[in-house]
Structures are given as C-alpha cells and as structure tokens.
Amino acid sequence: MALTINKLAKLSGVSVRTLHHYDEIGLLKPAYYGDNGYRYYEEAELLQLQQILFYRELGIQLSDIKKILTSPDFD
C-alpha cells in the first residue's frame, strides 16, 4: 500500500506543504520517489507521521521530535 503525498495529507489532516517540510528537514522521508518525482509513503511512514503528530500535539518542537525518533533508545 503506497500513498502519494496528496493522499497522505488528506488522510492525516496535514498539508502537503507540511509533508514537504518534514521531508526537507529529514523528519519524515518518503518510502521512495517514483520515476515521476512523486513522493510515496508506506505503512512505516504513516506510523511515523502518527508519532510526529502526537508529539506536535504535546507542543514539542520539530527538532526535539527528530531527536526523540532517531534516538537509539526510542521504541
């Protein structure tokens, strides 16, 4: 199951621009880029976005969220 960035944006309630920003800062990378240049997201990225949105709801800054999610102790 691969989702385009537009489908992921609609499903998650965040904007395409937000997803582009998350990709640019390395917070949420797509599973792969298609030959057409489109970003495609799979289940792992969807679950990671869910965690990002959870931490954002708590008011945690993106740089801190990235540290949390990339920490070797994170589970």
N, CA, C and O atoms as a CHARMM CRD file, in Angstrom:
* protein
*
  300
    1    1 MET  N      0.83700  -1.17400   0.00000 PROA 1      0.00000
    2    1 MET  CA     0.00000   0.00000   0.00000 PROA 1      0.00000
    3    1 MET  C      0.88600   1.24200   0.00000 PROA 1      0.00000
    4    1 MET  O      1.50300   1.55600   1.01700 PROA 1      0.00000
    5    2 ALA  N      0.95400   1.92200  -1.07600 PROA 2      0.00000
    6    2 ALA  CA     1.71800   3.16300  -1.16000 PROA 2      0.00000
    7    2 ALA  C      0.75400   4.32200  -1.35200 PROA 2      0.00000
    8    2 ALA  O     -0.17900   4.25500  -2.15300 PROA 2      0.00000
    9    3 LEU  N      1.00200   5.38200  -0.60000 PROA 3      0.00000
   10    3 LEU  CA     0.17600   6.58200  -0.68100 PROA 3      0.00000
   11    3 LEU  C      0.98400   7.71400  -1.29600 PROA 3      0.00000
   12    3 LEU  O      2.16100   7.88800  -0.97900 PROA 3      0.00000
   13    4 THR  N      0.36000   8.47200  -2.16300 PROA 4      0.00000
   14    4 THR  CA     1.00200   9.68200  -2.66500 PROA 4      0.00000
   15    4 THR  C      0.95800  10.72200  -1.55300 PROA 4      0.00000
   16    4 THR  O      0.24500  10.56100  -0.56300 PROA 4      0.00000
   17    5 ILE  N      1.71600  11.77000  -1.72500 PROA 5      0.00000
   18    5 ILE  CA     1.75200  12.82000  -0.71400 PROA 5      0.00000
   19    5 ILE  C      0.37200  13.46300  -0.54300 PROA 5      0.00000
   20    5 ILE  O      0.00000  13.83500   0.57000 PROA 5      0.00000
   21    6 ASN  N     -0.38500  13.59700  -1.63200 PROA 6      0.00000
   22    6 ASN  CA    -1.73200  14.17300  -1.53500 PROA 6      0.00000
   23    6 ASN  C     -2.66200  13.28200  -0.72400 PROA 6      0.00000
   24    6 ASN  O     -3.42500  13.77300   0.10700 PROA 6      0.00000
   25    7 LYS  N     -2.60200  11.98300  -0.96000 PROA 7      0.00000
   26    7 LYS  CA    -3.46300  11.05900  -0.20900 PROA 7      0.00000
   27    7 LYS  C     -3.08200  11.03700   1.26600 PROA 7      0.00000
   28    7 LYS  O     -3.95200  11.00200   2.13600 PROA 7      0.00000
   29    8 LEU  N     -1.76600  11.05800   1.55000 PROA 8      0.00000
   30    8 LEU  CA    -1.31600  11.07100   2.93800 PROA 8      0.00000
   31    8 LEU  C     -1.75400  12.35600   3.63400 PROA 8      0.00000
   32    8 LEU  O     -2.16200  12.32600   4.79500 PROA 8      0.00000
   33    9 ALA  N     -1.67200  13.46900   2.93800 PROA 9      0.00000
   34    9 ALA  CA    -2.08700  14.75100   3.50900 PROA 9      0.00000
   35    9 ALA  C     -3.57700  14.71900   3.86800 PROA 9      0.00000
   36    9 ALA  O     -3.96900  15.14000   4.95600 PROA 9      0.00000
   37   10 LYS  N     -4.39000  14.22200   2.95700 PROA 10     0.00000
   38   10 LYS  CA    -5.83300  14.14200   3.22200 PROA 10     0.00000
   39   10 LYS  C     -6.14200  13.18200   4.35900 PROA 10     0.00000
   40   10 LYS  O     -6.99500  13.46300   5.20000 PROA 10     0.00000
   41   11 LEU  N     -5.45300  12.05400   4.38600 PROA 11     0.00000
   42   11 LEU  CA    -5.67500  11.04300   5.42000 PROA 11     0.00000
   43   11 LEU  C     -5.27600  11.54400   6.80200 PROA 11     0.00000
   44   11 LEU  O     -5.96000  11.27300   7.78900 PROA 11     0.00000
   45   12 SER  N     -4.16800  12.27500   6.86800 PROA 12     0.00000
   46   12 SER  CA    -3.62600  12.69600   8.16000 PROA 12     0.00000
   47   12 SER  C     -4.11900  14.05900   8.63100 PROA 12     0.00000
   48   12 SER  O     -4.02800  14.38100   9.81500 PROA 12     0.00000
   49   13 GLY  N     -4.64200  14.85800   7.70400 PROA 13     0.00000
   50   13 GLY  CA    -5.11600  16.18200   8.08900 PROA 13     0.00000
   51   13 GLY  C     -4.02500  17.24100   8.11200 PROA 13     0.00000
   52   13 GLY  O     -4.25000  18.34700   8.60400 PROA 13     0.00000
   53   14 VAL  N     -2.84800  16.92000   7.58700 PROA 14     0.00000
   54   14 VAL  CA    -1.79100  17.93000   7.48200 PROA 14     0.00000
   55   14 VAL  C     -1.67800  18.34400   6.01800 PROA 14     0.00000
   56   14 VAL  O     -2.16700  17.64900   5.12800 PROA 14     0.00000
   57   15 SER  N     -1.04500  19.45500   5.78500 PROA 15     0.00000
   58   15 SER  CA    -0.93900  19.94900   4.41300 PROA 15     0.00000
   59   15 SER  C      0.21100  19.26900   3.66600 PROA 15     0.00000
   60   15 SER  O      1.13400  18.72100   4.26900 PROA 15     0.00000
   61   16 VAL  N      0.12600  19.32200   2.35900 PROA 16     0.00000
   62   16 VAL  CA     1.20800  18.81800   1.51600 PROA 16     0.00000
   63   16 VAL  C      2.48100  19.60300   1.82000 PROA 16     0.00000
   64   16 VAL  O      3.57600  19.04100   1.86300 PROA 16     0.00000
   65   17 ARG  N      2.32700  20.88500   2.02600 PROA 17     0.00000
   66   17 ARG  CA     3.48500  21.73700   2.35000 PROA 17     0.00000
   67   17 ARG  C      4.16900  21.26300   3.63200 PROA 17     0.00000
   68   17 ARG  O      5.39700  21.24800   3.70700 PROA 17     0.00000
   69   18 THR  N      3.38900  20.88000   4.63200 PROA 18     0.00000
   70   18 THR  CA     3.95800  20.36100   5.87700 PROA 18     0.00000
   71   18 THR  C      4.75100  19.09100   5.61700 PROA 18     0.00000
   72   18 THR  O      5.85100  18.92700   6.14500 PROA 18     0.00000
   73   19 LEU  N      4.20700  18.19600   4.81200 PROA 19     0.00000
   74   19 LEU  CA     4.90500  16.95000   4.49200 PROA 19     0.00000
   75   19 LEU  C      6.18500  17.23000   3.70700 PROA 19     0.00000
   76   19 LEU  O      7.19300  16.55300   3.90800 PROA 19     0.00000
   77   20 HSD  N      6.15700  18.20900   2.82500 PROA 20     0.00000
   78   20 HSD  CA     7.36900  18.61100   2.10000 PROA 20     0.00000
   79   20 HSD  C      8.41400  19.11700   3.09400 PROA 20     0.00000
   80   20 HSD  O      9.59500  18.78800   2.98600 PROA 20     0.00000
   81   21 HSD  N      7.96900  19.91400   4.05400 PROA 21     0.00000
   82   21 HSD  CA     8.88000  20.45900   5.06500 PROA 21     0.00000
   83   21 HSD  C      9.48400  19.33100   5.89000 PROA 21     0.00000
   84   21 HSD  O     10.68900  19.32600   6.14000 PROA 21     0.00000
   85   22 TYR  N      8.66800  18.38000   6.31400 PROA 22     0.00000
   86   22 TYR  CA     9.17200  17.25000   7.09700 PROA 22     0.00000
   87   22 TYR  C     10.21300  16.46700   6.30300 PROA 22     0.00000
   88   22 TYR  O     11.19000  15.98000   6.87200 PROA 22     0.00000
   89   23 ASP  N     10.01300  16.34400   5.00700 PROA 23     0.00000
   90   23 ASP  CA    10.98700  15.67000   4.15200 PROA 23     0.00000
   91   23 ASP  C     12.27700  16.49300   4.08200 PROA 23     0.00000
   92   23 ASP  O     13.37100  15.94000   4.19700 PROA 23     0.00000
   93   24 GLU  N     12.15400  17.79100   3.89600 PROA 24     0.00000
   94   24 GLU  CA    13.32800  18.66900   3.77300 PROA 24     0.00000
   95   24 GLU  C     14.20300  18.65000   5.01500 PROA 24     0.00000
   96   24 GLU  O     15.42900  18.69000   4.90900 PROA 24     0.00000
   97   25 ILE  N     13.59200  18.58900   6.19000 PROA 25     0.00000
   98   25 ILE  CA    14.37100  18.60400   7.43300 PROA 25     0.00000
   99   25 ILE  C     14.75000  17.20000   7.89500 PROA 25     0.00000
  100   25 ILE  O     15.41100  17.04200   8.92100 PROA 25     0.00000
  101   26 GLY  N     14.33900  16.18800   7.14900 PROA 26     0.00000
  102   26 GLY  CA    14.70900  14.82100   7.47900 PROA 26     0.00000
  103   26 GLY  C     13.87800  14.18800   8.57700 PROA 26     0.00000
  104   26 GLY  O     14.27100  13.17000   9.14600 PROA 26     0.00000
  105   27 LEU  N     12.74000  14.77700   8.88000 PROA 27     0.00000
  106   27 LEU  CA    11.88300  14.23600   9.92800 PROA 27     0.00000
  107   27 LEU  C     11.03000  13.08300   9.42400 PROA 27     0.00000
  108   27 LEU  O     10.84200  12.09000  10.12800 PROA 27     0.00000
  109   28 LEU  N     10.52100  13.20900   8.22300 PROA 28     0.00000
  110   28 LEU  CA     9.69300  12.15000   7.63200 PROA 28     0.00000
  111   28 LEU  C     10.03400  12.04100   6.15200 PROA 28     0.00000
  112   28 LEU  O      9.58900  12.84200   5.33000 PROA 28     0.00000
  113   29 LYS  N     10.82000  11.04800   5.84200 PROA 29     0.00000
  114   29 LYS  CA    11.21400  10.80500   4.45600 PROA 29     0.00000
  115   29 LYS  C     10.21400   9.84300   3.82200 PROA 29     0.00000
  116   29 LYS  O      9.71900   8.94100   4.49800 PROA 29     0.00000
  117   30 PRO  N      9.91400  10.01600   2.55600 PROA 30     0.00000
  118   30 PRO  CA     9.03500   9.05300   1.87700 PROA 30     0.00000
  119   30 PRO  C      9.71700   7.69500   1.77300 PROA 30     0.00000
  120   30 PRO  O     10.94000   7.59400   1.86800 PROA 30     0.00000
  121   31 ALA  N      8.92200   6.66400   1.57800 PROA 31     0.00000
  122   31 ALA  CA     9.47400   5.32300   1.38000 PROA 31     0.00000
  123   31 ALA  C     10.31300   5.30300   0.11700 PROA 31     0.00000
  124   31 ALA  O     11.36900   4.67200   0.06700 PROA 31     0.00000
  125   32 TYR  N      9.83000   6.00400  -0.91000 PROA 32     0.00000
  126   32 TYR  CA    10.57000   6.09400  -2.16800 PROA 32     0.00000
  127   32 TYR  C     10.00100   7.22100  -3.02000 PROA 32     0.00000
  128   32 TYR  O      8.90900   7.73000  -2.77000 PROA 32     0.00000
  129   33 TYR  N     10.77200   7.59100  -4.02800 PROA 33     0.00000
  130   33 TYR  CA    10.35000   8.57900  -5.00300 PROA 33     0.00000
  131   33 TYR  C     10.07800   7.83700  -6.30400 PROA 33     0.00000
  132   33 TYR  O     10.88800   7.01600  -6.73200 PROA 33     0.00000
  133   34 GLY  N      8.95700   8.11800  -6.92600 PROA 34     0.00000
  134   34 GLY  CA     8.62700   7.50000  -8.19700 PROA 34     0.00000
  135   34 GLY  C      9.43700   8.10700  -9.33100 PROA 34     0.00000
  136   34 GLY  O     10.08200   9.14200  -9.16400 PROA 34     0.00000
  137   35 ASP  N      9.39700   7.45800 -10.47500 PROA 35     0.00000
  138   35 ASP  CA    10.07800   7.97900 -11.66500 PROA 35     0.00000
  139   35 ASP  C      9.55400   9.36400 -12.04400 PROA 35     0.00000
  140   35 ASP  O     10.25000  10.15700 -12.67700 PROA 35     0.00000
  141   36 ASN  N      8.31400   9.63300 -11.64200 PROA 36     0.00000
  142   36 ASN  CA     7.68700  10.92200 -11.92800 PROA 36     0.00000
  143   36 ASN  C      8.07200  11.99000 -10.90100 PROA 36     0.00000
  144   36 ASN  O      7.64000  13.13800 -11.01000 PROA 36     0.00000
  145   37 GLY  N      8.88800  11.61400  -9.89800 PROA 37     0.00000
  146   37 GLY  CA     9.30700  12.55600  -8.86900 PROA 37     0.00000
  147   37 GLY  C      8.35900  12.63900  -7.69100 PROA 37     0.00000
  148   37 GLY  O      8.63300  13.35400  -6.72700 PROA 37     0.00000
  149   38 TYR  N      7.24700  11.92200  -7.75100 PROA 38     0.00000
  150   38 TYR  CA     6.27800  11.93600  -6.65500 PROA 38     0.00000
  151   38 TYR  C      6.85800  11.21200  -5.44000 PROA 38     0.00000
  152   38 TYR  O      7.64400  10.27400  -5.56700 PROA 38     0.00000
  153   39 ARG  N      6.45000  11.67300  -4.27400 PROA 39     0.00000
  154   39 ARG  CA     6.82200  11.01200  -3.02800 PROA 39     0.00000
  155   39 ARG  C      5.75600   9.95900  -2.72200 PROA 39     0.00000
  156   39 ARG  O      4.55900  10.21100  -2.85900 PROA 39     0.00000
  157   40 TYR  N      6.21000   8.78600  -2.30900 PROA 40     0.00000
  158   40 TYR  CA     5.29000   7.71000  -1.94000 PROA 40     0.00000
  159   40 TYR  C      5.59400   7.27000  -0.52100 PROA 40     0.00000
  160   40 TYR  O      6.75000   7.11200  -0.13000 PROA 40     0.00000
  161   41 TYR  N      4.53200   7.07600   0.23700 PROA 41     0.00000
  162   41 TYR  CA     4.63700   6.70900   1.64700 PROA 41     0.00000
  163   41 TYR  C      3.95900   5.36400   1.86700 PROA 41     0.00000
  164   41 TYR  O      2.92100   5.07000   1.27500 PROA 41     0.00000
  165   42 GLU  N      4.56600   4.55600   2.72800 PROA 42     0.00000
  166   42 GLU  CA     4.00400   3.25200   3.06400 PROA 42     0.00000
  167   42 GLU  C      3.65700   3.21700   4.54100 PROA 42     0.00000
  168   42 GLU  O      3.71800   4.24400   5.21700 PROA 42     0.00000
  169   43 GLU  N      3.29900   2.06000   5.04100 PROA 43     0.00000
  170   43 GLU  CA     2.80600   1.93100   6.41300 PROA 43     0.00000
  171   43 GLU  C      3.79500   2.45500   7.45200 PROA 43     0.00000
  172   43 GLU  O      3.39100   3.12400   8.40200 PROA 43     0.00000
  173   44 ALA  N      5.06700   2.16400   7.28700 PROA 44     0.00000
  174   44 ALA  CA     6.06800   2.61400   8.26900 PROA 44     0.00000
  175   44 ALA  C      6.08000   4.13700   8.38100 PROA 44     0.00000
  176   44 ALA  O      6.17400   4.67800   9.48200 PROA 44     0.00000
  177   45 GLU  N      5.98700   4.82300   7.25700 PROA 45     0.00000
  178   45 GLU  CA     5.98500   6.29300   7.26200 PROA 45     0.00000
  179   45 GLU  C      4.67900   6.83400   7.85200 PROA 45     0.00000
  180   45 GLU  O      4.67600   7.86200   8.53000 PROA 45     0.00000
  181   46 LEU  N      3.58600   6.14300   7.59000 PROA 46     0.00000
  182   46 LEU  CA     2.30500   6.54300   8.16500 PROA 46     0.00000
  183   46 LEU  C      2.35100   6.44800   9.68800 PROA 46     0.00000
  184   46 LEU  O      1.85500   7.33700  10.38100 PROA 46     0.00000
  185   47 LEU  N      2.94000   5.38300  10.20800 PROA 47     0.00000
  186   47 LEU  CA     3.07100   5.22400  11.66000 PROA 47     0.00000
  187   47 LEU  C      4.01400   6.27500  12.24600 PROA 47     0.00000
  188   47 LEU  O      3.77700   6.78800  13.33900 PROA 47     0.00000
  189   48 GLN  N      5.07400   6.59000  11.52000 PROA 48     0.00000
  190   48 GLN  CA     5.98800   7.61900  11.99300 PROA 48     0.00000
  191   48 GLN  C      5.30200   8.98100  12.00700 PROA 48     0.00000
  192   48 GLN  O      5.49800   9.76300  12.93700 PROA 48     0.00000
  193   49 LEU  N      4.50700   9.26800  10.99400 PROA 49     0.00000
  194   49 LEU  CA     3.76800  10.52900  10.96900 PROA 49     0.00000
  195   49 LEU  C      2.80900  10.60000  12.14800 PROA 49     0.00000
  196   49 LEU  O      2.63900  11.66200  12.74700 PROA 49     0.00000
  197   50 GLN  N      2.19300   9.49800  12.47900 PROA 50     0.00000
  198   50 GLN  CA     1.29300   9.45300  13.63100 PROA 50     0.00000
  199   50 GLN  C      2.05200   9.83500  14.91300 PROA 50     0.00000
  200   50 GLN  O      1.53100  10.57600  15.74700 PROA 50     0.00000
  201   51 GLN  N      3.26300   9.33600  15.06300 PROA 51     0.00000
  202   51 GLN  CA     4.07600   9.68200  16.24000 PROA 51     0.00000
  203   51 GLN  C      4.45900  11.15500  16.21700 PROA 51     0.00000
  204   51 GLN  O      4.41400  11.82500  17.24900 PROA 51     0.00000
  205   52 ILE  N      4.83300  11.66100  15.05300 PROA 52     0.00000
  206   52 ILE  CA     5.18800  13.07800  14.92400 PROA 52     0.00000
  207   52 ILE  C      4.00900  13.95700  15.33000 PROA 52     0.00000
  208   52 ILE  O      4.17400  14.91900  16.08000 PROA 52     0.00000
  209   53 LEU  N      2.83200  13.62800  14.83800 PROA 53     0.00000
  210   53 LEU  CA     1.64700  14.43200  15.15100 PROA 53     0.00000
  211   53 LEU  C      1.28800  14.35100  16.62800 PROA 53     0.00000
  212   53 LEU  O      0.80300  15.32600  17.20300 PROA 53     0.00000
  213   54 PHE  N      1.52300  13.19800  17.24600 PROA 54     0.00000
  214   54 PHE  CA     1.29600  13.04800  18.68300 PROA 54     0.00000
  215   54 PHE  C      2.19600  14.01500  19.46000 PROA 54     0.00000
  216   54 PHE  O      1.73000  14.74100  20.33800 PROA 54     0.00000
  217   55 TYR  N      3.47400  14.01300  19.12800 PROA 55     0.00000
  218   55 TYR  CA     4.41600  14.90200  19.82400 PROA 55     0.00000
  219   55 TYR  C      4.12400  16.37000  19.52500 PROA 55     0.00000
  220   55 TYR  O      4.28000  17.21900  20.40200 PROA 55     0.00000
  221   56 ARG  N      3.70600  16.67600  18.30800 PROA 56     0.00000
  222   56 ARG  CA     3.34400  18.05800  17.97300 PROA 56     0.00000
  223   56 ARG  C      2.14900  18.51100  18.81200 PROA 56     0.00000
  224   56 ARG  O      2.09700  19.65600  19.26300 PROA 56     0.00000
  225   57 GLU  N      1.20500  17.62100  19.01500 PROA 57     0.00000
  226   57 GLU  CA     0.02700  17.94300  19.83100 PROA 57     0.00000
  227   57 GLU  C      0.43200  18.27800  21.26400 PROA 57     0.00000
  228   57 GLU  O     -0.23000  19.06700  21.93800 PROA 57     0.00000
  229   58 LEU  N      1.52300  17.67400  21.71900 PROA 58     0.00000
  230   58 LEU  CA     2.03800  17.95400  23.06400 PROA 58     0.00000
  231   58 LEU  C      2.85400  19.24500  23.10400 PROA 58     0.00000
  232   58 LEU  O      3.29000  19.67100  24.17400 PROA 58     0.00000
  233   59 GLY  N      3.06400  19.86900  21.94200 PROA 59     0.00000
  234   59 GLY  CA     3.78300  21.13600  21.88300 PROA 59     0.00000
  235   59 GLY  C      5.29400  20.98500  21.76600 PROA 59     0.00000
  236   59 GLY  O      6.03000  21.94200  22.00700 PROA 59     0.00000
  237   60 ILE  N      5.75800  19.81100  21.40500 PROA 60     0.00000
  238   60 ILE  CA     7.19200  19.57400  21.28400 PROA 60     0.00000
  239   60 ILE  C      7.67200  20.08500  19.91800 PROA 60     0.00000
  240   60 ILE  O      7.00400  19.88200  18.90400 PROA 60     0.00000
  241   61 GLN  N      8.82000  20.74200  19.90200 PROA 61     0.00000
  242   61 GLN  CA     9.36400  21.31500  18.67500 PROA 61     0.00000
  243   61 GLN  C      9.85600  20.21400  17.73600 PROA 61     0.00000
  244   61 GLN  O     10.24000  19.13000  18.17600 PROA 61     0.00000
  245   62 LEU  N      9.83700  20.51100  16.43800 PROA 62     0.00000
  246   62 LEU  CA    10.22800  19.52600  15.43100 PROA 62     0.00000
  247   62 LEU  C     11.65000  19.01600  15.63900 PROA 62     0.00000
  248   62 LEU  O     11.90900  17.82500  15.46400 PROA 62     0.00000
  249   63 SER  N     12.56900  19.89500  16.00800 PROA 63     0.00000
  250   63 SER  CA    13.95300  19.46200  16.21300 PROA 63     0.00000
  251   63 SER  C     14.04100  18.45700  17.36100 PROA 63     0.00000
  252   63 SER  O     14.82500  17.50900  17.30100 PROA 63     0.00000
  253   64 ASP  N     13.24600  18.66100  18.39600 PROA 64     0.00000
  254   64 ASP  CA    13.23100  17.72400  19.52600 PROA 64     0.00000
  255   64 ASP  C     12.54400  16.41500  19.14800 PROA 64     0.00000
  256   64 ASP  O     12.95300  15.34500  19.59900 PROA 64     0.00000
  257   65 ILE  N     11.51200  16.49900  18.32900 PROA 65     0.00000
  258   65 ILE  CA    10.83700  15.28500  17.86300 PROA 65     0.00000
  259   65 ILE  C     11.81000  14.43400  17.05900 PROA 65     0.00000
  260   65 ILE  O     11.84700  13.21200  17.20600 PROA 65     0.00000
  261   66 LYS  N     12.58900  15.08000  16.21800 PROA 66     0.00000
  262   66 LYS  CA    13.57400  14.35500  15.40500 PROA 66     0.00000
  263   66 LYS  C     14.58000  13.65300  16.30700 PROA 66     0.00000
  264   66 LYS  O     14.94200  12.50400  16.05400 PROA 66     0.00000
  265   67 LYS  N     15.03300  14.33000  17.35600 PROA 67     0.00000
  266   67 LYS  CA    15.97000  13.71900  18.30400 PROA 67     0.00000
  267   67 LYS  C     15.33300  12.51000  18.98300 PROA 67     0.00000
  268   67 LYS  O     15.97600  11.47300  19.14800 PROA 67     0.00000
  269   68 ILE  N     14.09300  12.64400  19.36700 PROA 68     0.00000
  270   68 ILE  CA    13.38400  11.54100  20.04400 PROA 68     0.00000
  271   68 ILE  C     13.27300  10.34300  19.11000 PROA 68     0.00000
  272   68 ILE  O     13.61800   9.22300  19.48400 PROA 68     0.00000
  273   69 LEU  N     12.79000  10.58300  17.89600 PROA 69     0.00000
  274   69 LEU  CA    12.52900   9.48300  16.96500 PROA 69     0.00000
  275   69 LEU  C     13.79400   8.81200  16.45200 PROA 69     0.00000
  276   69 LEU  O     13.76400   7.64100  16.07400 PROA 69     0.00000
  277   70 THR  N     14.90500   9.54100  16.43400 PROA 70     0.00000
  278   70 THR  CA    16.16200   8.95200  15.94800 PROA 70     0.00000
  279   70 THR  C     17.04400   8.44000  17.06900 PROA 70     0.00000
  280   70 THR  O     18.12500   7.90900  16.81400 PROA 70     0.00000
  281   71 SER  N     16.60000   8.59100  18.29800 PROA 71     0.00000
  282   71 SER  CA    17.36100   8.11500  19.44200 PROA 71     0.00000
  283   71 SER  C     17.44100   6.58000  19.43000 PROA 71     0.00000
  284   71 SER  O     16.45100   5.90900  19.13800 PROA 71     0.00000
  285   72 PRO  N     18.60800   6.03400  19.74300 PROA 72     0.00000
  286   72 PRO  CA    18.72700   4.56800  19.77500 PROA 72     0.00000
  287   72 PRO  C     17.85500   3.93200  20.86800 PROA 72     0.00000
  288   72 PRO  O     17.55400   2.73900  20.81100 PROA 72     0.00000
  289   73 ASP  N     17.45600   4.73300  21.85900 PROA 73     0.00000
  290   73 ASP  CA    16.61200   4.22600  22.94500 PROA 73     0.00000
  291   73 ASP  C     15.12300   4.28100  22.62400 PROA 73     0.00000
  292   73 ASP  O     14.30700   3.76100  23.38600 PROA 73     0.00000
  293   74 PHE  N     14.75600   4.91300  21.49100 PROA 74     0.00000
  294   74 PHE  CA    13.35000   5.08100  21.15300 PROA 74     0.00000
  295   74 PHE  C     12.73700   3.75800  20.72100 PROA 74     0.00000
  296   74 PHE  O     13.30700   3.03000  19.90900 PROA 74     0.00000
  297   75 ASP  N     11.58300   3.46200  21.26800 PROA 75     0.00000
  298   75 ASP  CA    10.87100   2.24400  20.90400 PROA 75     0.00000
  299   75 ASP  C      9.40700   2.56200  20.71400 PROA 75     0.00000
  300   75 ASP  O      8.61700   1.67100  20.40200 PROA 75     0.00000
